[in-house]
């Protein structure tokens, strides 16, 4: 089979104006970026139409190195829905350069279920990530200058919590010393970098309803604390408007298309292991304004992405998903069942059977949110009918509809079975009103416990002194009502990335709780999770090249 980039390059893309027009988006509303990408103003969102649209979340079992293909299923399902006569769009996150050049490669789908132009989407795209990076680091520069200018007046901050960001995996920037050299180089201090998807600016962009809301949220960002314990914010520097200028275009969703011309909004890109893991609220609502069925995804497994999608994005945006699709692969199930990574392509009924415990726990968790479910098996060429039948039987025992997804090799036609099951379930047994894991008035510790124990299965939680101090500060500031975003490894229910399957009786360590006052959420740092990833031994960049204008290795 051809590579992803070969398949996408062979597709003759439609003019984005025609894609928009077919979807009911006026051509004059588009801000064109070439012939195949456009931005659509947030003013075109119609909340009345949003309420009438059927929102479908695509999530997955706990990911492994074998992959799951959640984006491929999301794109394929949207195309499949259109093929059976339903007006559908897909809303996805933008890829980060870090994983693209690091371990994961491209993130625009795969095979015949891709969004295009995939090279542009994976590489810089419309510049949203760069705008977020620039806005974040402009705040850093303005803060450093402010402190430098007032230092001779005896004014300083007791603690600075704001960090710079970069959309590159670079472990050497996690902890640095800045301002070294002469006095004119600024104040020498220890600091560090996070990756751009972990920036609070990214979270703010993805949760804002428009530019004014974004500007207001930026002003609330807490940069540090004064000696009397009061916070120092962007508003204290009077630069929120200036920062919003850098994001005036980035706030608008990006419209592209799938390999079958299905409209796709690709906007925002927080990771689910270190942030809230969902595409922008405005992109989702824009799709819901213009389509009867909207497919969106949340990052990594359901314990991370789906939990945050429900408890943070849906809570903030007033969304009520009609259905959740839980994606699984036989290879992923085999890894959770103790299978050898090098032998996952071989038949192993025992490993599949054992690995189904992971799928079953995700099913139980999602049902606790009041969600109706469909399990989609993302099929690989080495899958056997007997192994597939084993998964189908377990789903039948759980009372969950099941469908095989072949969109990778067949495009929308390979997702028609899944599309029909999805529509039938929505029409006959839609999700109940969303049931959140915790209430806003719960204490911070109670919120963390309800997630860690109720969803992950933790036996107890240990808080480091830094976390305890942060929680006391949050309580004192009156911010404890914010939802909690737990940052932890994506490879396990626990904080041990090697604990496959379903972890039991484990302790979860919380190192710190970070205030995202602009995004109005709290980020609890669990285990050894890092907000600036490193590169693997053989980064994807080693296999990428460009020759005569043709890119290879981006897959």
N, C-alpha and C positions, 0 to 999 in steps of 0.2 A: 504494500500500500504506500502511496505517496506520503511525504512528510506534511505536517500541518501547513507550513509556509508554502509548499508546492501547491497544495490544494487551494489555499486562499489566493495565491497569485494567479491561478488559472480561472478564477471566478471573475466574470465581467460585472463589475459593480454598477448598480443603478445610480442615477443622479440622485443625491440626497433630497433635492427639492421634490422629486417625484415620489420618493419614499414618504416624505412628510405629507405631501398632498393626499396621498392614498390613505394616510392615517388620520386625516382631518386637521392637520396643522398647516396653517396658511403659509405660503411661500414667503410672503413679506415679513413674517415673524422671525424668519431664520437669520442668524448671523453665520454666514458661510465661511468655512475654513477649507478651501478647495471645493471640489465637486462631490465629495463623499463624507464630509463631516460638517456638522452645523451645531450651533448652540441655540437653544430655545429659551426665551425669557421666562423667568419664574412667574411673571404676571399672567401667563397663559394657563396656569393651574386653576381648575374649577372644582372647588370643594364639594359642590353638589354632585358632580359626576364621579368624583372620587368615591363617595359613599355607595354608588351603584355598581362599582367595579368589583370583580372577584379577584382578590389578592391571594396568590399562591406562594408560599415560602418553600424553597428547596434547601434542605440541610443534609447532613450525612452522619454515618457512623463515625467513630473515632478514626481520624486519618492515620495512615501508616506510610512507610516509604514506598509501598506498592501503589499508592494513589487511589483516588476515588472517582474523580471526574464530575464533581458537582456542577461546575460551570458548563461542561459539555451537556449534562442532563438539562440544565436550566434553558440553555439555548435550544436544544433539541425539542424540549417540551413546548416551548413557545411556537416553534415552527410546526410541530405536530398539531397543536391546537388550531393554527391557521389552516392546515390541510384538511381538518375535519369541519371547517366552516365557522370557526369561532374567531372573533377579532381579538388578536393577542399581541402583546409586546413583552419584551424582557428588559429588566432593569438590573444592571450589574455594577460591580466596583471597577475602578481603574487599576490596572496592574502597577506595581511598584518596580522601579529599576533594580532595587536590591535583590529580590528573588529572581528576577528575569536573568540577571548576570551571575546569580549565585547558585542556589540549589534547584529551584523549581523550573526555571525557564519561563516561557511566555504564559500568559493567563487570560487568553481570549477564547477559550474553548479548545476543541480539538477535532481532527478528522473533518467530517462534513457537517459538524455542528460548531461553527465558529462565528464570531463577530468580526467584521472587516471594515477598514483595512487593518489587518492584524499587526503589521509592522508598526504603523503609526500608533495604534492603541497601546502596544507594548513599549514603545520608545518615544517618550516625551508627549505624545498625543496632542492635546490642545494647550499644554503648558500649565494645567491646573496644579500638578504636584510642584512645579517650579514656583508658581505663585504662592503656594502654601509655605514652601521652604523659605522664600524671600520674605514673606510677611512675618514668619516666626523669627527669622534671624534679624530682621529690621527691628523688631521689638528688643532683641538682645543687644543690638548696637546702640539703640536709644537708651536702654537701661544702663549700659556700661558708661555711656557718655554722661548721663544724668548723675551717676554716682561720682564720676571723675570730676565733674564741674562743681559739685557741692561738697566735696570731701574737706576742703579747707574751712568750711563753715561748721565743721563738727557733725555733719549729717551723714549717716550711713545706715545700711540695713543690717540687722542682726543675722539674717539668713536670706539667701537668694535661692529660690527653687526653680527658676526658669532656666531651661537649657536650649542650646542651639540644636538644629536638626539638619540632616542630610539624607537624601534618598539613595543611599549607597550602604551596603553592608560593610562596616569598617570597625572592627573590634578595637583598633588603636585609639579611637576617638571616644570610647565609653567614658574614660576618666582622663582629664587633661588639666594642665595648669595654663591659664591665660594671663595676658598682661605682663609677661616677663620682659626684662630689659629696662630701659630708662623710664623715668616717671611719666613721660609723655605717651608711653604705650598703654597707659591705663592702670587700673588697680590689679595687682597680682592676686589671683585667687584660683582655688580648685573648682573645676566645673566639668562639663562633659557634653556629649552629643547623644541624642536619640535619633532613630530613623524617622523620616518624615511621616509615615503612616501612624506613628505614635504621638505626633504633635497634637496639642490641644486645639490648635488652629484647624487641623484635619477634622477632629471631632465636632468642632463648632460649625464648620462648613457643612458637614453631613447632617446636622441637626437643626440648622437655621431654616426659617421659612422664606426669607428674602434678604436683600442687602441691608436694610435697616435693622432687622433682627440680628444679622451677623455683626454689624457694627456695635450694637448694644452689648452683645455677648463678648466681643473682643475687649471692650472697655472693662468688663468685670474680671478678666483674667488676673489671677493673683501671681505676682512675680516674686514676692518675698515678704518678709515680715520685719517690722520696725522693732526697736528695743522695748517698746511697751506692749508688744505682742499683736498689735493691729496690722492688718494686711496692707501691702503696697501693691496697687493694681496699675493696669495700663491707663485707666482713667486718671490716676494721680500724675501721669506724665502728659496728659492731655493730647494723646496721639491716636486714639481709637479711629478717628476719621481718616487719618493718614494711612493706617494699616488697612482699613477697609478699601481704600483706593486700589491697593495692590490685588484685591480679590474681587473687584467689580465685575470682571468677566468670568472668573472661576466659579462664582455662585450659580451660574446658569448651567443646566444639564446639557450633556453632549449627546447628540443624536447620530447614530450610525446604523448599520444594517447587518443582518445575518447573511449567510451564504444563499439564503432563499428569499432575501429581500424583506424579511420581517424587521420592523423597526426595533431598535435597541437603544436604550439610554444607558450610557456608561459614565458614571460620575461618582467621584469620591473613592477613597481607598484605604480606610483604616483596617489594620490587621485584627483578627478576632482573638489572637492569643495575648496581645498587649494593648488592644483598644477594643472598641465595640463592634467592629467587624461587619458593618453594613454599608451599602451604598447610600447616597444622600437621600434624605427625606423628600426633597424637591423632585429628584429624578423619579422616585417611586410614584409620587403623586401626579407628576406630569404624565407618566405612562397610564396611570389609572384614570386620568382625565380623558384619555384618547383611546382606551381599549377596554373591552368587556372582561378580558382575562389578562392579568399581569403576573408574570413569573419573576420572582426576585430570589436572591440567595443570601445566605449569611455564612461567614467564613468558618473554615474547619468543621469540627464535629458539632452536633446539636447541643452538647453540654456547654460549649463556648458561644458559637455564633447564634444559634437559635435562641438560647437563653437570653442573650443580650438584645437580640432582635425584638423579642417579646417584652422583656422587662424595661428596656431603655427606649428603643426606637418606636415601638408601637405605643408605649405609654406616653411618650413625648408627642407623637404625631397623631394620636387618636386612631390608629389603624386597627382593623379587625380582620385578620387573615381568614379566608374561607377554608383553607386546606394547607397541610404541610406534607411535602414529599420528602421521604427519608431515603437517601441514596446509599446503596451498598455495592460492593464488588466481592466476587468470590475470593480474589487474591487478598483483599483487605480482611475478610472474615478468616481466611486461613492464617494470616499473621496473628490475628487476635486469638486464634485457636492453637497457637504454638508452632505454626508451620515455618519451614525454613525459607528465608527470602529468596534463595537461589532455586527453589523447587516449587514456587507458587504456581507455575504454569502446569504442573502435574496434578492429576486427580488425587484428592485427599478428602474423602468424606468425613473422616474423624475430625480433621482440623476445621472444616466448615461447620460441623455440628457444634463443636466447642466454641467457635468464634461467634456463633449466633447469639450467645449470651450478651455480647456487646450490643448487637442490634436490639435485642429484647429490652435492655435497660434504657436505651434511647427511646424506644416505643413507649415505655411506661412514663418516662419523663415528659414526653410530648403530649401524651394523653392528659397528664396532670395540668397542662396549660389549657385544657379544653379543646385541643386540636383533633380534628378528624385527620386520619393519616392514609397515605398510600406509600408503600415501599417500592422503590424502583431499583431493580438490579441493573447496573450499568455493565453491559455484557462485553467480555473480552473474547477474542477468537479461540482461546484455549479452554474456555468454560465448557463443561460437559452437561448434558441434559439431566443426568442423575443428580449432580450437584445443585443445579438450578431448582430441580424438583424438591430438594431438601429445604431450600430457602422458602419456596412457595408453600410447602407444608407447614413450616414454622409460622409463617405469616397467617395462614388459615387458622391455626391454633390460637393465635393472638387476636383474631378477628380483624385483621388489617388487610385491605385490598393489596394485590401484588401485580406488578407488570415488569416485563423485561424491556430495557431501553437499548435500541440498536442505532441510535442517532449518530454515533461516531462513524459508523461505516455506511449508513444509509440516509443520513440527514433527517429531515422532518418525517419522511415515510417510516423510518425506524423508530419514531416516537409516537406514532398514531395509536398504538395499543395503550401506551401510558396516558396519552391525551384523553382517550375515551374513558378510561378508568377514573381519571381526575375529574372530568366533567360529570360523570355519573355520580361520583361521591359528593361533589359540590351540590348537585341538584337534589340528591336524596338524603344526604347526611352531612350537611355543612358543619363546620366547627361551631362550638358553643361560644358565648361571649368569653373573651380572653380572661383567663384566671392567672393573675400575676403570682410570682413566687413569694413576694413579700409586699407589705404595705409601705407607703411612703413614711408613715409615722413610726415605723419600727426603728429600733436603735441600729447603729452601724453594725455592731457585733451580731445582732439578730439577723440582719440582712445577709451578712456573710455566712452565718451558720445555716440559714435556710437554703442558700445556694450550695454550699460545700457539703452539707449533710444530706439535704433533700435531693439534690441533682447529682453531685459527684459520688456521694456515699462515704464521706469522711467520718471518722469516729470522733475526732476532736480537733480543735484548732489551737495552735500556739501562736501568740502574738509577741513579736520582738518588741523591745522597749521603744524603738523608733515608731513602730506602728501604734503602740499604746499612746505615745505622746501626740501623734498626729490625730488620733481619734478624739482625744481630749480637746485638742485645738478645734477640730471640726465642730464638736458639740458646742464649745464656747462661742464659736462664730455663728451658730444657728444654721449650719449647713447639713446637718445630719439627715435631713429629709431627702437628699439627693439619692438617686438609684446608684447601686454599686456595680462597677465593672471589674471583674476579677481578671488579673493578668496571670496566666499560668501556661504551662506546656500544653500544646495541642494534641500530644501523642498518647495521652492517658487521662482517665477520669481523675487520677491523683496528680501530684506534682512530680512524680517519678516518670520520666518519658519512656522508660523501659517496662513499665507495668501495663502490659497489653491486656486485652480482654476487659474484665470488670474488676477494678481494684477493690479490696475489702479492708476494713478496719485500719485505715491509714490516718496519719496525722497530717494536717495541712498547716504549713508555717506561713504566716503573713509578715513580711518584712517591713512594709510601709503602706500607708494609705495616702494617696496623692489627691489633692483637691483640683478638680477641673471646674472652676467656678463659672467660666464662660460657657462650657458645654453642659454645666449643671449635672455633673456626675462625679463619683468618687472612684478612683482606680486603686484597687487593693493588689499589691504586688505579692504574689504567692510563689513559694519555692525559689528556684534559681533562674526564673525567667529574666530575660534581658531585653531592654527596650532599644538596644542597638545590636542587631545580629552580627555574626561574623560570617566569613566566606568558608565554604567547605574545602576539603583537600583538593578537589578538582572542580572548581567553579564552572558553571555553564559557559562563562566567557571564553574558556579554552576551546570550545567547540563552535563558537560563533565567528562569522567572517562576512565580509562584503567584497564582491568582485564584479566589476563591470556594472555596478549599481544593484546587484542581486544579493540579498541577505540570505545567509544560510545559518543553520544551528539555532534559530529562534523558534522553539517548539515547546 
